[in-house]
Amino acid sequence: MNTKLKKILIIIIIILIIALIGLLVYNFVIKKSTTQENGGAGLPEGQENEENGAAGEEEISQPRPEVRIKAISQEPIFSPTITSDKTKVVYYLRSNGNVWQSNFDGSNLSQTSTTILENLVKVIWSPDKNNVITIFQDNLENISKYFYSYATQKALPLDKYINYIAWSPDSKKIAYQYQNDFTDNNNISTANPDGTKYMTLLKTRMKNLIIEWPKGSDIFLREKPSGIAQSSLYSLNTLSKSFNNIMPNVYGLSIKWSYEGDKILYSKTNSKGGNIGIFIADRNGINEKSANVSTLAEKCAWSQDTRYIYCAVPKNIADAKVLPDDFYKGTFIGNDEFYKINIGTGEKTNILEKENLIEAYDAADLLLSPQENYLFFINKENGLLYSIKL
């Protein structure tokens, strides 16, 4: 072997020895130190990954936050209310007029009536929940109304010229507008729920009035709300027949009465149907106070002690052109958040976190459970009844 070849072999051997020493230093000094710093000292290789994987599985299996809002009807409904024993929510199906009820959380769903009511469009419950006024409209837009007693299970037709109807607070009478355009007979009257023993309180030229009868001896009348037409709120005493305009010339006027009938929640707009807001006033229309919230009265409900109101507030309210008209016609679809509002302090509490808003809600017909631990509403997006656990 010549000298040159020997030198090459020696160099190769030296390089291999250096590489081997470097590998040993890495495995037994550097790598071990790194493992200790990462908390893996003394663990067999791969065990740390197994524990991390187990921790990840624990995170996945942790219980999710409670969903506090959910649909509690299986089909579109209308006219939800609380049962007379105050333990359930009851409603009519839009598809066939069957009556269903459930617990406030939607459990124990049961059908209480199998009677098919074709063309049913509205139900007006008596305050004691023992009777209803049912309103039907056929394909030719002919409207018929019936008084139905749950006690007798009989339905009696009402005069076809009876328009808007309201129950008396004690459920013993109805108030209504009788409007016959052929005879020009137009009056506000009261009667037994079946239409007998009627008494005329006021003759009027105003047509298509909304009638409301909160607690007390006064009936209240108003024109249908529009953001581009003024309407007024009138009081009519059933005993003295005195008639007063207590809230004149308001654009977009829509109203919700408190449980005791001593306060009014109402929405109003400017003359173009914009800048809608909620206001509170006394029964006679005085002491107006803004709730500083932009929504419709139809999207609000009173607490029983009148300290709070609960409102669905559209985040997209600015998209509406004319309110409340667009809401009634369905050309404005709200994307609502839900608030509890202290009308004394003005404090607003968002009652649902964003993670609970799992779909879009356009709320109407808001209703509180007797203990005010559930809030119900119909979602106009799909017609279903929803429940919010408060």
C-alpha positions as CSV (number, residue, x, y, z in Angstrom):
1,M,0.0,0.0,0.0
2,N,1.5,3.3,-1.1
3,T,1.8,6.3,1.2
4,K,-0.9,8.3,-0.5
5,L,-3.5,5.6,-0.1
6,K,-2.6,5.2,3.6
7,K,-3.2,8.9,4.2
8,I,-6.6,8.7,2.6
9,L,-7.7,5.7,4.8
10,I,-6.5,7.5,7.9
11,I,-8.5,10.6,7.0
12,I,-11.6,8.5,6.4
13,I,-11.2,6.7,9.7
14,I,-10.8,10.0,11.6
15,I,-13.9,11.4,10.0
16,L,-15.9,8.3,11.0
17,I,-14.6,8.5,14.5
18,I,-15.6,12.2,14.8
19,A,-19.1,11.4,13.4
20,L,-19.6,8.6,15.9
21,I,-18.5,10.8,18.8
22,G,-20.9,13.5,17.6
23,L,-23.8,11.0,17.4
24,L,-23.1,9.8,20.9
25,V,-23.0,13.3,22.3
26,Y,-26.3,14.2,20.6
27,N,-28.1,11.1,21.9
28,F,-26.9,11.0,25.5
29,V,-26.3,14.7,26.3
30,I,-28.2,17.1,24.0
31,K,-31.4,15.1,23.4
32,K,-31.7,14.0,27.0
33,S,-31.4,17.6,28.2
34,T,-34.1,18.7,25.7
35,T,-36.4,15.9,26.9
36,Q,-36.0,17.0,30.5
37,E,-36.8,20.6,29.7
38,N,-40.0,19.5,27.9
39,G,-41.1,17.5,31.0
40,G,-40.5,14.1,29.4
41,A,-37.5,12.9,31.5
42,G,-37.5,9.2,32.2
43,L,-40.4,8.4,29.8
44,P,-40.1,5.8,27.1
45,E,-40.2,7.3,23.6
46,G,-43.7,7.9,22.4
47,Q,-45.4,7.9,25.8
48,E,-45.6,11.7,25.9
49,N,-47.6,11.7,22.7
50,E,-50.0,9.1,24.1
51,E,-50.7,11.3,27.1
52,N,-51.1,14.4,25.0
53,G,-53.5,12.4,22.8
54,A,-55.5,11.3,25.9
55,A,-55.7,14.9,27.1
56,G,-57.0,16.0,23.7
57,E,-59.6,13.3,23.9
58,E,-60.7,14.6,27.3
59,E,-61.1,18.1,25.9
60,I,-63.3,16.7,23.1
61,S,-65.5,14.7,25.5
62,Q,-66.1,17.6,27.9
63,P,-69.8,18.6,28.1
64,R,-70.9,21.4,25.8
65,P,-72.5,24.5,27.2
66,E,-76.3,24.1,27.6
67,V,-78.3,25.2,24.6
68,R,-80.9,27.6,26.1
69,I,-82.9,28.2,22.9
70,K,-84.7,25.6,20.9
71,A,-87.8,24.9,18.8
72,I,-90.5,23.1,20.9
73,S,-93.1,22.6,18.2
74,Q,-92.7,20.2,15.3
75,E,-94.8,22.2,12.9
76,P,-95.6,25.9,12.2
77,I,-98.1,27.2,14.7
78,F,-100.1,30.2,15.8
79,S,-101.8,31.7,18.9
80,P,-99.5,30.3,21.6
81,T,-100.6,30.9,25.2
82,I,-100.2,29.5,28.7
83,T,-102.7,26.9,29.9
84,S,-105.3,27.8,32.6
85,D,-103.3,25.8,35.2
86,K,-100.2,27.7,34.2
87,T,-98.0,24.6,33.7
88,K,-97.9,24.3,29.9
89,V,-97.8,26.2,26.7
90,V,-100.6,25.4,24.2
91,Y,-101.1,26.3,20.6
92,Y,-102.9,25.6,17.3
93,L,-101.2,24.0,14.2
94,R,-101.3,26.1,11.1
95,S,-101.7,23.0,8.9
96,N,-104.9,21.6,10.3
97,G,-106.0,23.5,13.4
98,N,-105.1,20.6,15.8
99,V,-104.3,21.7,19.4
100,W,-101.0,20.7,21.0
101,Q,-99.3,21.4,24.3
102,S,-96.0,20.8,26.1
103,N,-94.0,21.6,29.1
104,F,-92.2,25.0,28.8
105,D,-89.0,23.2,27.7
106,G,-90.8,21.3,25.0
107,S,-91.0,18.0,26.9
108,N,-94.2,15.9,27.3
109,L,-95.5,17.1,23.9
110,S,-99.1,15.9,23.5
111,Q,-102.1,16.5,21.2
112,T,-105.2,17.7,22.9
113,S,-107.5,18.0,19.9
114,T,-107.7,16.0,16.7
115,T,-110.4,18.2,15.1
116,I,-109.5,19.4,11.6
117,L,-110.0,23.1,11.2
118,E,-109.4,24.0,7.6
119,N,-108.6,27.6,6.6
120,L,-108.1,28.6,10.2
121,V,-106.0,31.8,10.3
122,K,-106.3,33.1,13.8
123,V,-107.4,32.2,17.3
124,I,-108.2,34.7,20.1
125,W,-108.0,33.0,23.5
126,S,-110.2,34.2,26.4
127,P,-108.1,35.3,29.4
128,D,-109.3,32.3,31.4
129,K,-108.3,30.0,28.5
130,N,-111.7,28.3,28.6
131,N,-113.1,29.8,25.3
132,V,-111.7,31.0,22.0
133,I,-112.8,33.0,19.0
134,T,-111.7,31.2,15.8
135,I,-111.3,33.1,12.5
136,F,-111.3,31.4,9.1
137,Q,-110.5,32.7,5.7
138,D,-111.1,30.6,2.5
139,N,-109.4,30.8,-0.9
140,L,-111.8,33.6,-2.0
141,E,-110.8,35.6,1.1
142,N,-114.2,35.2,2.7
143,I,-113.8,35.5,6.5
144,S,-116.0,33.8,9.1
145,K,-115.7,33.9,12.9
146,Y,-116.9,31.4,15.6
147,F,-117.2,31.3,19.3
148,Y,-116.0,28.0,20.7
149,S,-116.5,26.8,24.3
150,Y,-114.1,24.1,25.6
151,A,-116.7,23.3,28.3
152,T,-119.5,22.5,25.8
153,Q,-117.3,21.7,22.9
154,K,-119.7,23.6,20.7
155,A,-118.9,26.3,18.0
156,L,-121.4,29.1,17.3
157,P,-121.1,31.4,14.3
158,L,-120.8,35.1,14.8
159,D,-122.3,37.8,12.6
160,K,-120.2,38.2,9.4
161,Y,-120.1,42.0,9.9
162,I,-118.2,41.7,13.2
163,N,-114.7,42.8,12.7
164,Y,-111.9,43.0,15.2
165,I,-112.7,41.3,18.5
166,A,-111.3,41.6,22.1
167,W,-112.2,39.7,25.2
168,S,-113.2,41.4,28.4
169,P,-110.7,40.9,31.3
170,D,-113.1,38.5,33.1
171,S,-113.8,36.5,29.9
172,K,-117.5,37.1,30.1
173,K,-117.9,39.6,27.3
174,I,-116.5,40.5,24.0
175,A,-116.0,44.0,22.5
176,Y,-115.9,44.4,18.7
177,Q,-116.5,46.7,15.8
178,Y,-119.6,46.0,13.8
179,Q,-119.1,47.4,10.3
180,N,-121.7,46.9,7.5
181,D,-120.7,49.0,4.5
182,F,-124.0,48.3,2.8
183,T,-126.1,49.9,5.5
184,D,-123.4,52.3,6.8
185,N,-123.9,50.7,10.2
186,N,-120.6,51.2,11.9
187,N,-120.3,51.0,15.7
188,I,-118.3,49.7,18.7
189,S,-120.3,47.3,20.8
190,T,-120.1,44.7,23.6
191,A,-121.9,41.4,23.7
192,N,-121.9,37.9,25.2
193,P,-119.2,35.8,23.6
194,D,-121.8,34.1,21.4
195,G,-122.9,37.5,20.1
196,T,-126.2,37.7,22.1
197,K,-127.3,40.6,24.3
198,Y,-125.2,43.2,22.5
199,M,-125.0,46.8,23.5
200,T,-123.8,49.7,21.2
201,L,-121.3,52.0,22.9
202,L,-120.2,54.3,20.1
203,K,-121.2,55.0,16.5
204,T,-118.2,55.9,14.4
205,R,-117.0,56.7,10.9
206,M,-113.6,55.1,11.5
207,K,-113.1,51.7,9.9
208,N,-111.0,48.6,10.5
209,L,-110.2,49.6,14.0
210,I,-108.1,47.4,16.4
211,I,-110.0,46.8,19.7
212,E,-108.2,46.1,23.0
213,W,-109.7,45.5,26.5
214,P,-107.0,45.5,29.2
215,K,-108.1,45.3,32.9
216,G,-110.6,48.0,33.8
217,S,-113.8,49.4,32.3
218,D,-112.2,51.1,29.4
219,I,-112.0,49.7,25.9
220,F,-109.2,51.1,23.7
221,L,-109.4,51.7,19.9
222,R,-106.7,52.5,17.4
223,E,-106.2,52.5,13.6
224,K,-104.1,49.9,12.1
225,P,-100.4,50.9,12.3
226,S,-98.4,52.2,9.4
227,G,-95.1,54.1,9.2
228,I,-96.5,56.4,6.5
229,A,-99.9,57.1,8.1
230,Q,-100.8,58.5,11.5
231,S,-103.0,56.7,13.9
232,S,-104.4,57.5,17.4
233,L,-105.2,55.7,20.6
234,Y,-108.7,56.2,21.9
235,S,-110.4,55.2,25.2
236,L,-114.1,54.3,25.4
237,N,-115.6,53.7,28.8
238,T,-118.0,50.7,28.8
239,L,-120.1,52.3,31.7
240,S,-120.3,56.0,31.0
241,K,-119.5,55.7,27.2
242,S,-117.1,58.6,27.5
243,F,-114.7,58.7,24.5
244,N,-111.3,60.3,24.5
245,N,-108.3,60.6,22.2
246,I,-105.4,59.9,24.6
247,M,-102.5,59.5,22.1
248,P,-103.2,61.4,18.9
249,N,-101.5,61.3,15.5
250,V,-98.6,58.9,15.9
251,Y,-96.8,57.2,13.0
252,G,-96.3,53.5,13.2
253,L,-98.2,53.2,16.4
254,S,-98.4,49.6,17.8
255,I,-99.1,48.7,21.4
256,K,-98.6,46.0,24.0
257,W,-100.5,46.3,27.3
258,S,-99.0,45.4,30.7
259,Y,-100.7,42.5,32.6
260,E,-102.5,44.9,34.9
261,G,-103.4,47.3,32.1
262,D,-101.8,50.2,33.9
263,K,-99.0,50.8,31.4
264,I,-98.5,50.8,27.6
265,L,-95.5,49.6,25.7
266,Y,-95.6,51.0,22.2
267,S,-93.5,51.5,19.1
268,K,-93.6,54.5,16.8
269,T,-91.7,55.9,13.8
270,N,-91.1,59.1,12.0
271,S,-93.3,60.1,9.1
272,K,-91.3,57.9,6.6
273,G,-91.5,54.7,8.7
274,G,-88.0,55.0,9.9
275,N,-86.2,55.6,13.3
276,I,-88.5,53.1,15.0
277,G,-88.3,53.0,18.8
278,I,-89.9,51.5,21.9
279,F,-91.6,53.8,24.5
280,I,-93.4,53.3,27.8
281,A,-96.3,55.4,29.1
282,D,-99.1,55.3,31.6
283,R,-102.5,53.9,30.8
284,N,-103.8,57.4,29.9
285,G,-100.9,58.0,27.5
286,I,-98.9,60.4,29.7
287,N,-95.4,60.2,31.2
288,E,-93.8,58.9,28.0
289,K,-90.3,57.4,28.4
290,S,-88.0,56.0,25.8
291,A,-86.7,52.5,26.3
292,N,-83.8,53.4,24.0
293,V,-84.2,50.3,21.8
294,S,-85.0,50.0,18.1
295,T,-87.6,47.3,17.6
296,L,-91.3,46.8,17.2
297,A,-93.9,46.4,19.9
298,E,-94.8,43.0,18.4
299,K,-91.3,41.8,19.3
300,C,-91.7,42.7,23.1
301,A,-93.4,41.2,26.2
302,W,-94.0,42.7,29.6
303,S,-92.8,41.2,32.9
304,Q,-95.7,40.7,35.4
305,D,-94.5,43.4,37.7
306,T,-93.9,45.9,34.8
307,R,-90.3,46.5,35.9
308,Y,-88.9,44.8,32.8
309,I,-89.7,44.3,29.2
310,Y,-88.2,41.5,27.1
311,C,-87.6,42.4,23.4
312,A,-86.2,40.8,20.3
313,V,-84.1,43.4,18.7
314,P,-83.1,43.1,15.0
315,K,-79.5,43.6,14.3
316,N,-80.4,44.5,10.8
317,I,-83.2,47.0,11.6
318,A,-81.5,49.6,9.3
319,D,-82.3,47.4,6.3
320,A,-86.1,48.0,6.7
321,K,-87.5,50.7,4.5
322,V,-90.9,51.3,6.1
323,L,-91.8,49.9,9.5
324,P,-93.9,48.3,10.8
325,D,-95.4,47.8,7.3
326,D,-92.4,45.8,5.9
327,F,-92.6,43.5,9.0
328,Y,-96.3,42.8,8.5
329,K,-95.8,42.2,4.7
330,G,-92.8,39.9,5.3
331,T,-90.5,42.1,3.2
332,F,-88.3,42.8,6.2
333,I,-87.0,39.7,8.0
334,G,-85.3,40.5,11.3
335,N,-82.1,38.9,12.6
336,D,-82.8,39.2,16.2
337,E,-80.9,39.4,19.5
338,F,-82.8,39.1,22.8
339,Y,-82.7,41.6,25.6
340,K,-84.1,42.1,29.1
341,I,-84.6,45.8,29.7
342,N,-85.1,47.5,33.0
343,I,-87.5,50.3,32.2
344,G,-86.6,52.2,35.4
345,T,-82.9,52.3,34.9
346,G,-82.6,51.6,31.2
347,E,-80.2,48.8,31.8
348,K,-80.1,46.2,29.0
349,T,-79.0,42.6,29.4
350,N,-78.4,40.3,26.4
351,I,-80.1,37.1,27.5
352,L,-78.4,34.9,24.9
353,E,-74.7,34.5,24.3
354,K,-73.7,34.4,20.6
355,E,-73.0,30.6,20.8
356,N,-76.6,30.1,21.6
357,L,-77.8,31.9,18.5
358,I,-77.5,28.8,16.4
359,E,-79.8,30.0,13.6
360,A,-81.6,33.2,12.4
361,Y,-84.6,34.3,14.4
362,D,-87.3,36.8,13.4
363,A,-89.4,36.8,16.5
364,A,-93.1,37.6,17.0
365,D,-95.8,36.8,19.5
366,L,-93.5,36.9,22.5
367,L,-94.8,35.4,25.7
368,L,-93.4,34.7,29.2
369,S,-94.0,31.7,31.4
370,P,-95.8,32.5,34.8
371,Q,-92.5,32.3,36.7
372,E,-90.7,34.2,34.0
373,N,-88.1,31.5,33.6
374,Y,-89.0,30.9,29.9
375,L,-89.6,33.2,27.0
376,F,-91.6,31.9,24.0
377,F,-91.8,33.3,20.5
378,I,-92.8,32.3,17.0
379,N,-89.9,32.4,14.5
380,K,-91.4,34.0,11.4
381,E,-88.6,32.3,9.4
382,N,-90.2,28.9,9.8
383,G,-93.4,29.4,11.9
384,L,-92.1,27.2,14.7
385,L,-92.6,27.9,18.4
386,Y,-89.3,28.5,20.3
387,S,-88.5,28.5,24.0
388,I,-85.6,30.4,25.7
389,K,-84.6,29.3,29.1
390,L,-83.9,32.5,31.1
